[in-house]
Amino acid sequence: MAKPLRGELWLAPNLLILDSIVGNSMLGASMEERQEAAIKQLLEDARWAFSGMLYGFNILWKPPSPERNIKETLEIQLIGTIPRGDPRLKVISTVWEDDILYVLLEYQMDETQQRRLEAWRSQALPFAAGSGTGDIFEEQPYRTAMEQAIREAMRSYFRARYYSRPRLIQGKAGLLDFPKAGFWQASIQASVKLALDIPPPEPYSVY
């Protein structure tokens, strides 16, 4: 049997009063109910991250070109997703430590998914790293922070390598590890490391 994927997210008691953390339907709910709802949201965040590790993302980058009146576009879309409610995705433990609730999450891969993961972790692929933030007062701050971290990683990678901006870059990227996340000044901060499968870009000269 394939080894399970694991990742850790966390909650602070003062975050449980925020609807952005527990959902908008928890008005008047007890703290215990709000904690349970928040953990369910963390499961959704973990489902998204584990999907990014197993299936990866389609990446499309159109660099800005002021002389052509073209604004920058950077699109990131999951190639595949773990189904919502998959029983192989679960909370392994919840531990209070120093007034922080640490939530350990796990997804049990099958053999096909393990091969996908191993392909992303191939030594032959280059990698990129980045960090991002999500405002705790906005919906799904963990998801926002992870998405922004991926965007920053891709943007930094492309800009460092393509000084002469191409018309378009398309490719794929996969999370090498579960994103690391923390709390800083009313924001969730996340950092990611990505494996990249990026073919040669499309230059303007071919059009």
Wavefront OBJ file of the C-alpha trace (Angstrom):
o trace
v 0.000 0.000 0.000
v 1.210 3.499 -0.829
v 2.314 5.709 2.018
v -0.212 8.401 2.983
v 0.319 12.087 2.345
v 0.245 14.226 5.468
v 0.043 17.922 6.167
v -0.505 20.155 9.177
v -2.659 23.248 9.502
v -3.573 25.086 12.664
v -6.164 27.266 14.369
v -5.959 29.868 17.118
v -8.942 30.393 19.455
v -9.344 34.035 18.436
v -9.765 32.959 14.794
v -12.825 30.857 15.597
v -14.964 33.970 15.999
v -14.386 34.854 12.321
v -16.945 33.760 9.731
v -14.125 33.648 7.167
v -12.642 30.747 9.131
v -15.762 28.780 10.075
v -18.275 29.807 7.391
v -21.153 32.267 7.240
v -23.788 29.877 8.614
v -22.384 29.671 12.158
v -24.009 32.757 13.698
v -24.864 31.959 17.313
v -22.995 28.648 17.293
v -20.980 27.515 20.292
v -17.173 27.595 20.208
v -17.153 23.795 20.001
v -19.422 23.910 16.948
v -17.329 26.656 15.391
v -14.155 24.637 15.970
v -15.726 21.618 14.267
v -16.774 23.778 11.303
v -13.293 25.294 11.078
v -11.693 21.839 10.979
v -14.045 20.863 8.137
v -12.848 23.926 6.240
v -9.248 22.879 6.875
v -10.109 19.506 5.330
v -11.203 21.348 2.186
v -7.965 23.351 2.169
v -5.998 20.119 2.567
v -7.999 18.470 -0.239
v -6.944 21.306 -2.546
v -3.280 21.076 -1.490
v -3.104 17.280 -1.729
v -4.705 17.522 -5.192
v -1.947 19.941 -6.184
v 0.647 17.400 -5.051
v -0.927 14.475 -6.905
v -2.330 16.031 -10.084
v -0.628 19.401 -10.337
v -1.780 22.615 -11.980
v -2.133 23.917 -15.498
v -0.200 27.178 -15.715
v -0.708 29.991 -18.222
v 1.322 33.207 -18.105
v 0.936 36.153 -20.437
v 3.632 38.679 -19.505
v 2.737 42.368 -19.445
v 3.595 44.282 -22.611
v 2.838 48.011 -22.181
v 3.865 48.811 -25.751
v 1.231 46.329 -26.966
v -1.307 47.398 -24.329
v -1.286 43.876 -22.844
v -1.771 43.358 -19.114
v -0.229 40.481 -17.216
v -2.283 37.294 -16.879
v -1.316 34.382 -14.648
v -3.819 31.532 -14.496
v -3.481 28.492 -12.227
v -5.968 25.618 -12.402
v -5.911 22.185 -10.799
v -5.562 19.392 -13.348
v -7.519 16.992 -11.159
v -9.027 16.959 -7.687
v -9.578 14.516 -4.877
v -13.372 14.061 -4.693
v -15.149 15.941 -1.934
v -16.034 13.502 0.828
v -13.342 10.975 -0.140
v -13.033 8.775 2.991
v -9.276 8.492 2.427
v -8.953 12.169 3.393
v -9.242 12.567 7.145
v -8.075 14.309 10.287
v -5.471 12.206 12.098
v -5.128 14.274 15.259
v -5.975 17.599 16.867
v -3.618 18.815 19.580
v -3.750 21.986 21.659
v -0.293 23.373 22.394
v 0.537 26.900 23.604
v -3.038 27.998 22.851
v -2.813 26.779 19.241
v -4.842 23.887 17.819
v -2.628 21.852 15.487
v -4.603 19.754 13.004
v -2.801 16.861 11.301
v -4.463 15.771 8.057
v -3.857 12.705 5.919
v -4.737 11.382 2.483
v -4.195 7.716 1.655
v -3.023 7.496 -1.949
v -3.642 4.555 -4.235
v -0.844 3.160 -6.397
v -1.783 5.243 -9.440
v -1.717 8.430 -7.393
v 1.615 7.441 -5.884
v 3.096 7.131 -9.383
v 1.819 10.621 -10.171
v 3.492 11.950 -7.044
v 6.758 10.216 -7.880
v 6.688 11.709 -11.372
v 6.429 15.226 -9.936
v 9.327 14.483 -7.609
v 11.582 13.386 -10.461
v 15.118 14.789 -10.293
v 14.798 15.813 -13.955
v 12.297 18.608 -13.284
v 13.311 22.140 -12.268
v 11.599 23.719 -9.294
v 10.389 27.092 -8.038
v 9.502 28.377 -4.573
v 7.345 31.228 -3.352
v 5.282 32.590 -0.482
v 1.902 34.266 -0.220
v -0.599 35.647 2.272
v -4.319 35.405 2.904
v -6.261 37.948 4.948
v -7.952 36.181 7.870
v -10.984 38.444 7.435
v -11.552 37.167 3.890
v -13.022 33.798 2.929
v -10.690 30.789 2.808
v -7.500 32.551 3.937
v -5.438 29.337 3.829
v -6.481 28.640 0.249
v -5.801 32.246 -0.738
v -2.339 32.150 0.839
v -1.457 28.910 -0.955
v -2.690 30.212 -4.312
v -0.759 33.452 -3.925
v 2.373 31.506 -2.998
v 2.078 29.468 -6.205
v 1.541 32.621 -8.267
v 4.576 34.285 -6.707
v 6.719 31.203 -7.334
v 5.721 31.042 -10.990
v 6.000 34.785 -11.562
v 9.489 34.916 -10.028
v 10.629 31.876 -12.005
v 9.396 33.252 -15.331
v 10.664 36.786 -14.834
v 14.144 35.575 -13.900
v 14.449 33.479 -17.053
v 12.614 35.396 -19.754
v 14.000 38.912 -19.886
v 12.670 39.235 -23.422
v 9.052 38.691 -22.572
v 7.389 35.973 -24.697
v 3.827 36.180 -25.893
v 2.691 33.210 -23.822
v 3.989 30.484 -21.526
v 1.937 27.379 -20.807
v 2.916 24.367 -18.758
v 2.304 22.356 -15.633
v 3.462 22.550 -12.022
v 3.048 20.245 -9.038
v 3.463 20.826 -5.326
v 6.486 18.899 -4.058
v 5.361 19.035 -0.426
v 2.349 20.088 1.585
v 2.479 23.905 1.892
v 3.910 25.302 5.110
v 1.632 27.851 6.745
v 1.758 30.237 9.693
v 0.051 33.298 11.151
v 1.460 36.814 10.947
v -0.208 40.200 11.537
v -3.814 39.228 10.746
v -2.747 37.101 7.783
v -2.146 33.473 6.982
v 1.260 33.060 5.348
v 2.057 30.046 3.187
v 5.185 28.890 1.390
v 5.344 26.349 -1.428
v 7.862 24.468 -3.540
v 6.843 23.402 -7.039
v 8.179 21.021 -9.670
v 7.832 22.504 -13.161
v 7.098 21.009 -16.560
v 7.331 24.060 -18.815
v 7.848 23.717 -22.602
v 9.515 26.522 -24.620
v 7.441 29.722 -24.632
v 5.600 31.207 -27.598
v 7.448 34.326 -28.824
v 5.736 37.254 -30.506
v 7.818 36.709 -33.629
v 5.763 33.694 -34.719
v 2.632 35.813 -35.106
l 1 2 3 4 5 6 7 8 9 10 11 12 13 14 15 16 17 18 19 20 21 22 23 24 25 26 27 28 29 30 31 32 33 34 35 36 37 38 39 40 41 42 43 44 45 46 47 48 49 50 51 52 53 54 55 56 57 58 59 60 61 62 63 64 65 66 67 68 69 70 71 72 73 74 75 76 77 78 79 80 81 82 83 84 85 86 87 88 89 90 91 92 93 94 95 96 97 98 99 100 101 102 103 104 105 106 107 108 109 110 111 112 113 114 115 116 117 118 119 120 121 122 123 124 125 126 127 128 129 130 131 132 133 134 135 136 137 138 139 140 141 142 143 144 145 146 147 148 149 150 151 152 153 154 155 156 157 158 159 160 161 162 163 164 165 166 167 168 169 170 171 172 173 174 175 176 177 178 179 180 181 182 183 184 185 186 187 188 189 190 191 192 193 194 195 196 197 198 199 200 201 202 203 204 205 206 207
